[in-house]
Amino acid sequence: MFRNYFFWNRIREGLITAIIILTVSGVASAAERYAVTGTLANIRSGPGTNHKILYEAEKYYPIVILQKTGNWYQIEDYEGDIGWIFKTLVSKMYTVITIKSKCNIRSGPTIKDQILFISEKGVPFQVLKMEGKWIHIRHSEGYEGWIHKSLVW
């Protein structure tokens, strides 16, 4: 009898541990995607203006919110860099950022469409609409075109 109790107690503990792990990993994967809405935003090393500026992010720069502390969000960007941003500088908006050194921005959603301009790596865009594997984008300066989704994060 004692052996069965010990056995079932261990099973119960294992199931509880598995549920906790799945719950925590589910929360981590449900991170919220936001974008910088101001012209330029400081990404800091901690939650406050007294912390060092790590880099500046321009309008439409996409980020993932890792955690919220008061008026500050801890964020991660497309390169895996982690920092902090003041919450009024971002909002939920669908944006992308180029991840290749040279990205053709086209007049339409096919490789046969004219190349309007070429974007380098790290340029953020607002998403206007999607058509298959193509995204209609707009830069903060107003330039629009189509980019293949394999070229963005």
Rosetta blueprint (number, residue, H / E / L):
1 M L
2 F H
3 R H
4 N H
5 Y H
6 F H
7 F H
8 W H
9 N H
10 R H
11 I H
12 R H
13 E H
14 G H
15 L H
16 I H
17 T H
18 A H
19 I H
20 I H
21 I H
22 L H
23 T H
24 V H
25 S H
26 G H
27 V H
28 A H
29 S H
30 A L
31 A L
32 E E
33 R E
34 Y E
35 A E
36 V E
37 T L
38 G L
39 T L
40 L E
41 A E
42 N E
43 I E
44 R E
45 S L
46 G L
47 P L
48 G L
49 T L
50 N L
51 H L
52 K L
53 I E
54 L E
55 Y E
56 E E
57 A E
58 E E
59 K L
60 Y L
61 Y L
62 P E
63 I E
64 V E
65 I E
66 L E
67 Q E
68 K E
69 T E
70 G L
71 N L
72 W E
73 Y E
74 Q E
75 I E
76 E E
77 D L
78 Y L
79 E L
80 G L
81 D L
82 I E
83 G E
84 W E
85 I E
86 F E
87 K H
88 T H
89 L H
90 V E
91 S E
92 K L
93 M L
94 Y L
95 T E
96 V E
97 I E
98 T E
99 I L
100 K L
101 S L
102 K L
103 C E
104 N E
105 I E
106 R E
107 S L
108 G L
109 P L
110 T L
111 I L
112 K L
113 D L
114 Q L
115 I E
116 L E
117 F E
118 I E
119 S E
120 E L
121 K L
122 G L
123 V L
124 P E
125 F E
126 Q E
127 V E
128 L E
129 K E
130 M E
131 E E
132 G L
133 K L
134 W E
135 I E
136 H E
137 I E
138 R E
139 H L
140 S L
141 E L
142 G L
143 Y L
144 E E
145 G E
146 W E
147 I E
148 H E
149 K H
150 S H
151 L H
152 V E
153 W L
